[in-house]
Amino acid sequence: MMLTAQSRSTALSSEIQHVLKVRAPEIITGGRRKLMSKRSISQVKAVIQSGNNKKTTNLVEKLVSSSKSGNLDVRAVITLRKKMKEKITDKIEDQWESFMNGIGRGILIQLISEDIDPVTKSGKIAESYVRGWLSKPSDHPYIVEYAANFRVPRDFGRPGAIIITNFLDKEIHLVQIVVHNFNEGPIFFSANTWIHSRKDNPESRIIFQNQQAYLPSETPPGIKDLRREDLLIIRGTGKGERKLHERIYDYDVYNDLGNPDKSEDLARPLIGGKERPYPRRCRTGRSPTKTDPLAESRIEKPHPVYVPRDETFEEIKQNTFSAGRLKALLHNLVPLIAATLSSSDIPFTNFSDIDKLYNDGFELNDDEHSQKNKFLSDTLDKVFSVSKRLLKYEIPAIIKRDRFAWLRDNEFARQALAGVNPVNIELLREFPIVSKLDPAVYGPPDSAITRDLIEQELNGLTVEEAIEDKRLFILDYHDMILPFIGKMNNLPGRKAYASRTLLFHTSRGVLKPIIVELSLPPTPSSPRNKRIFTHGHDSTSHWIWNLAKAHVCSNDAGIHQLVNHWLRTHACMEPYIIATHRHLSSMHPIYKLLHPHMRYTLEINALARQSLINGGGVIEACFSPGRYSMEISSAAYKSMWRFDMEALPSDLIRRGMAVEDPSMPLGVKLVIEDYPYAADGLLIWSAIKEYVESYVEHYYSEPNSVTSDVELQGWWNEIKSKGHPDKKDEPWWPKLVTKEDLSGILTIMIWIASGQHAAINFGQYPFGGYVPNRPTLMRKLIPREDDPSYENFILHPEFTFLASLPTQLQATKVMAVQDTLSTHSADEEYLHQVHELQRFSVNDHEVLRISERFCAKLEEVEHTINQRNKDNRLKNRSGAGIPPYELLLPTSGPGVTCRGIPNSISI
């Protein structure tokens, strides 16, 4: 029977009234982030009452259809992490948190569907407060779980995002949210993120499901807008001072190293820009200093420097680092106590003084001096009650097997291939050796190393024959350091030269130093202010030769720390990390690939700006360049840094340490086969390259998929234009057009963060912890025969040598820092654990197979390295007293192990 318009309307209204009462709040949304409000329901009723039958019919069909389809009862389990060490106030706040969650007013959860709501044109939404008077205890003592219950229509679709609002008075650490009862099975939202309190920031947080990676063009329609919105929030506005609870990533120059308001002597030039180019750091936005409007005011310890909230150390890492800082505090005070707090200029007088650092430790008596300093006394009381081990240094690896190895020439040369700085040695390809510096300023460009001097050491070869046979090598710090030598030597307690060291690779496969050239700036009376040293055969020349080598080691230590370590790994990685967060959504496959390799880097870099590379910091106090340290680092960036040359094979070829050879696995053949850093590094590089190429192929198999990825292109363009703007127009930047281009770029980044940093960081204490082996500065020039000090040198050569090294204060300070920097934290994540980490963020079986193959490859690499270390033909990694080369072994336990490759620059 046909219904009249009146009866049809009545029937519809009856059905609508039922549905509106029962289902409308769960079916139709009145806004992207809210469920249908009472006002919205009234508007629906108004549509019905208006008599617009077309609108009414469509609306009713949607409501009735949804009503008939039934509901799903969905449960979300929210996992939070509490502090490991809680104060009383923390425990009170925990109780308040439980109360607020119990009454359903603590944490609001909104599920966002991947499907579009036809009414709102955005993702469907269901919301619920976290409820439960008591959190559910878990097997882990610091983990608590809460639940939120939802009733959603069966056609809600798969949740693709969660919007979480924290109404509590403090931030919470969200580990994960697992949503149950959907047809697909449990849906994981692994977060491991801090959620700010709404009182600090009214904006809610967006958490995306991470079982599936999406290129921008593949983003489900219901969460596409959220993807864009989250990236905009992360970028910020570039204005204002950053607050500790924020997660904003932006760029700035290094204008926060000096403290001119405290002292004119602590003023430092801006690093970054045309005059002193440099990579950019993470912006903090603090106000300028009163003295210099271009300098940013400083935050001093113990107050934290801003980094985006999720970049800060987790609690285990904080405890490890704090223990190291405590150790550094004590070790810095030790020489002051030993000198009765009267002077910091106390040298080591004999080698027994150095041995006592490891054998006896420090006997700290509560004498009149510590009574005068209550802070010192209180600190010592606390430390004695915690651990007396903090007062004693471990024996460094370099002298553990052979106390006198450091004195030998072959050990000096071996460390250029297998030490903590194996990346500066180069093949000598041209003779004579010529400087590239301006001769009008720095004197004649030719080196003082002559053909005759060299050929005396070549066992019958000519220079040309030795160069042709690739037997001559050089450590050349002349051009990098000479422009700063005059200023450096005017600093109190600093005397340095610009050095060149020539090395010869003998027919027996042993590398040995044969000539050292030490240069000072030219003077009117000495336009070629250069001195030449050879090893000699008498006692006087032996001690002079050891002093010359010590000056070379001092230069090597400075360039290692300021250029190869800080600049080429820490500082250059920072803009890659910033750009990754600003342009790649957490759903992006490349973000997921890079995420393990970004952990803790921004935090450790911020701590370095606060305490290590700042004006008056440890680096300035303990390394030869002093207050000019960062200027040297900037000069090196300007003259030699290239992104494309950070690839290990390219770097080896550039230095002449390898030649192209298509028959070899990576297309390169080492000039010195027994080059442990390069030989092991190529194994790691190859494994990373294969892993990255397979991963990229999986996601970018379609033509033009790289060029059409708007997030990826924005990421690479910003790395060049904002991360490295002083070099943005250089022609050597790789293009980003093909998947091969992308694989090459990513392989470089992951290598820098993992293998490269491990090779030049974790050997700092094992090699540098014995001061004579690797002095970080020299305090005296080498005496000449006509110097007043020469007679004293002849009478007391050991004292002259030790008095040229860092003072006891400088030595113990830098030893403490090296010890901390060489330490693996208990929560370290290593390169061979990538597969385990990927399991928590990816549910793509092919990606998991790729990461599993990578980890299996690293196991093979570890076995190969262990076998090499047992091969007595490889003299640079085995033999009497020789420590094995383990810096590129993938695995390690916690502590100072001189091995292990973390995923990221985390210390």
Phi, psi and omega in degrees: 000134180286136176271142173286166178302320181296310183293325179296319179295321179295318180296316179298317182298322179297316180294319182296317181302319179296313183293318180301321182291319188266320195244333190304319181300340182257351188253315186250134180259145177260019180165161188296328186248008182230150170285169183297123181275171176299323179297319180296320179297321177298322179295324177296316178299323181296324177299317181295314184289343181289342180087003177284093189295326182295311179297318182297315182298316179299317182294316181295318180301320178295314183291315182294316180302315181293322181295319182289332183287344177086179185242165171242131171269115186246143181233130176250127177258120184255123181253124178243155177246131177267169176291147177286322178244107184255137172277172178300319180297324177297318181293323176296317178296325177298318179295320178294321177299315179297321179295312181297320177292327180296322180268006175073037180227020183260306185227125178259129180246130176238120175276131179246122182284153173287346181267150180278137169277122184296339180279311184270346182063022174223182185298142176298149186230139168226140184227155176198147172278148170294132182230161178132122182295325179234137175292150178282122179291151178244180178291338181265130186294340183255008182249133175233153181233139173236172180227153172225133182252139181231151167238115185237154175293154182295338178264021181299327183091178182279128175297129179248345180207159174231134173256123184241132179239126184258106180269001178287169183276355180224163177291157177234151177258108181272119178277307179194164170232130177243123181258125184251160171088002169281157184300330183286355186092186181303137179248122187262134172239078179288125188243303185047055187220154175273132177253115184292157174286146180295338179288336176274326183206118184290345180291138175279165179261144178254125178240124180263147173296145187236023175278338183233131175267142181230128163294157183308319182289345182260001184299129176305141187300328183291340182239010182297315180295323179295324179300313179294318183297319182297320179293323179295321178297316182296325182288330182070191182253353184078012182235156173080165179276136181285141177259153188297335182277354186279165178229049183259132181247123180207174188249154173201166175277170177275082179246018185241019183272332182264168177222069185295337178291333180277320182198140176299330180290343180261005175291138180225145180290156176292131179251118185122116185136183186298318184287318180228081185296152181189155171297161181267154178256178177282129183290137176247335172073021179291161182293155179289161176289159178291327185281320185228110183294344179272347181264140179272139179298151187261154168249120183261157176303146006269009182288140185280146172274141181297131159224155177309141195307320184281358178271351183287158179300140168285169193297322179298317180294320179300318180295319178298314183292322179297321177298321177295320180293323177297318178299317180297320179301312182295315183294328177291329182277337185305308181297327179294321178293314181300328180265018182052040175055026185256336185202146176257004185258049183259116179276166166286132183263337176204169184293338177296328176301321180288319180301328182296335179300329183256326188275314188259334188073199186239127175266106185259108181269144180279068185270192185296331183288317178289335176294328179290336184244094185297322179300315179299314182297314179298319181297315181296321178300316181295318184290319178301325181284340181269303184195121175286347179297334180298344183264006185225133179276145172287150177290122181296150184301329187294335179244003183293321182266331184210106185297336188250009182302322185299337181284338188278144181297319182293332176287321174304313181288322181301323181290342173288343180249334188222017179264204182276347178228071184267024189244011179250341181295137181229155171285134174282116186250347182220148174216137006287163178279127187231135176283151175261003180284160181294115182295335178294335181258320190248011175086181182307137186285338184291140175290157176277359177281113186260165178302316182299317180299318182292314187291342173296340185252004190259011176054044175095350178280153169273165178301316181298319179294319179295321178292317179299321181276002181058054183246350181252135182226163185216141166253106190244103177251012186300301187290333181286327189255327187305321179299343182252353188299317181302313180292319180299318184285351173273351176285146180294136177069026179230128173217118185221163173236162166270127191245150164230137178232124178262135181233148182239132178265109188286169179294342177273004179081020180253130177269134180218145176284138180241331181215138172239130174248126178242126187240144170243162177302147181295150174235164178305324181275345182217078181294333174250080188274067185233144176236143181248137180229139171232169189291333177064183184223004178244170187296320181296309180295331177297312180292321177298318179298319178294324175294319178298316178296324179296321177295322176298315180297324177296315176298317181298319179296319180293313180294321176303310186288316189274331185252297188288324181272295186293305186293304192283342175247292185302300188292321182285333179286331186302310179295332176297319181292315180300313181296324180298316179289326183284332189240339181252117176300154177296347175274348185288136182299328180285327173299315181297323178294317186277339189307314179296340185265009179246358189296127173071356187294316181296324180292314181294327177292321177295319177296325177294319178295332182280324191230338188255305186261005181283167176299124183080006181280186187298318182297314179295323183287333193240355180242151187310316185293344176056229185292351180262012185302309183287336175291322176295319179299318178294319179297322178293319177300317182294319190270334190225348186280130174219132181301315185294334180275001175278351171292133186303310179301320180294319179296318180296319178293318179301321181276359180076010182275354175212158176235154178292135181208100184300340181282346181272157185306317180255013178077013179225149177234131182290139176288319172251111183297322181272065179240085192306315180303312184289317183297313179287322180299322179294328175295314179295315179303314182298318180295315178298315183300313180297318179298310183296317181299318178294319180296312181296318179302324182296323184261340185237048181278340182280148177300142177064012182292332178285313182290334182273355179278101187294323179294316182296316180294321176296322178299309184291321179296321182287327175304318181283314189278329181244329180281321178230057188294335180287349178234018188295336183262006181293142184284348186274354177300132177298146172285159175236082183240317186248168176294333176293320176301313182297316180299318179297317180297314183291324178298318177300313183298315182291323176298316180299315184290333187249276187298314183296313180296319179300318184294328185250005179247309193282001172260008186297311178285317179304327179260322185267350182291345173255106192305316182297333180289325187211067180296138181275347173204162174239144186252354181220147170285163180286127185294141172263166183296332181266006177281145176300332183279352186295320181297320178294325177298316180297322182282324186224069183296324180296316180296319179299318179297310183291326179291343177278341182280174175303152176293170178301320179296310180299316183296312183291328177295311182289328176298319179297318179293315179299322178298316180293316182291338181269003187265131171276130176288157179294337180258021179302141175247123189258163184300324182285357179261009183305319182300315179297320180291321181296328181301333181273349184236353183220137176243026180265115187297326180292319177297320178294324176293321179298314181290328178293320177296321179299314180294323177295322177298319179294328174297320177296319179299316180299317178298317180298316180296318178299322178292320178299321181292346177260358183274108185288356173282338182266090190289343181275359180221004177207159181131175183299119177077357184273123176289140178296153178272107185238005185299336180252017167291130186297328189257157176195158168266183179287161176101191179272099187245347182059034178199170175099134180245099173295158177296329191223170175279091190250003179207000000 
